[in-house]
Amino acid sequence: MKIKAILFDLDGVLIDSPDAIWKAHNLAAKKLGYPTCKREEIYRLIGMKWDDLIAVLIPEADIELFKKTVNEMNKKVYKYVKLLGNAKKTLKELKKRGFKLALVSGSNKSYADEVLNKLKFDFSLIDVRVHAEDTEKHKPDPDPILFALKKLKVKPQEAIYVGDSLLDYRAAKAAGVNFIGVLSGVTMIEEFLRNNVIYVIKDISELLKHLDHGELMFIRKSVAAIVKYDGRILLLKRSDKVATYKNQWAVIHGRIEDGESVEKRAELEVKEETGLKVKFLKKGKMIVFDDRTLGISWHITPVLFEAKDYKVKLNWENTDYIWVKPEEMKKYNDYLKLFEKFVVN
């Protein structure tokens, strides 16, 4: 289905404010005689309504007094905050392509206005804004996202929510919208992947290359590690704990980061998922496979190994394995036809 709207969180997505939030919080805590917190303690809560965040970190705090004091401290730390991901240019291009845009944040509107005005943000780029005071429930509850969709007159499956935290992901999932995690905020890629977040980008500037004629077509570079033993090919049955293609037969796959050695990544994936010791045989040309249902364009580099043994030790990613003849691979999964020539030649 075509994507009609893109919804954005604020902190860590449009502005690089998480560190400033932490510093202002601790400056206020020191001034009022409350305990300070570690960066990671506040990072896991960013995205919540501000009152709720304070109540979690300092239950004994006078919330109104604390908020007033934080606002005083903001003057010291927010002068270093900047827009992220070439935000003005990115949002302008998304508008040009016909997308409706919304800001859905757990922050108060007055806070967002103050910060974004200082950064000379163009508010005309945003069609709808939802802040803490607009809904009774807040992230990870889906209400703020659903409220924005209602105002935009867009169905959940026609929207994307872009966030930097697992709170954002849970809210998006509960609302039934696609979620894209950005690494410009509080969450590392490993944490996103551990929680089955399928789409992850560096910052919002990368959105443009993942939206093809209004469709979400996320480019994912991966390696297909194909293991051979005594003329047979190893297939693994994926568990229901993985993010994609649950309970399906496949070869070994792994994500490739820019600049990473394909061969080393493939061998590491084999070791992690099977425990096998292998010998490198050859690397093939990249294969492009578009899964429009999932919204991913897989850019797959196949690598063939020879195993020194046939006994496999499965990790959590797979539940079963089987050794099959090369010509039998496609019987277990149609996509395995992609590797037929590579394996045989």
Buried (B, 14 or more C-beta within 10 A) or exposed (E): EEBBBBBBBBBBBBBBBBBBBBBBBBBBBEEBEBEBBEBEEBBBBBBBBBBBBBBBBBEEBEBEEBBEBBBEBBEEBBEEBEBBBBBBEBBBBBBEEEBBBBBBBBBBBEBBBEBBEEBEBEEEBBBBBBBBEBBEEBBBBBBBBBBBBEBBEBEBEBBBBBBBBBBBBBBBBBBBBBBBBBBBBBBEBEBBBEBEBBBBBEBBBBBEEBBBEBEBBBBBBBBBBBBBBEEBBBBBBBBEEBBBBEEBBBBBBBBBEEEBEBBEBBBBBBBEBBEBEBEEEEBBEEBEBEBEEBBBBBBBBBBBBEBEEEEBEBEEBBEEBBBBEBEBBBEBBEBBEBBEEBBEE
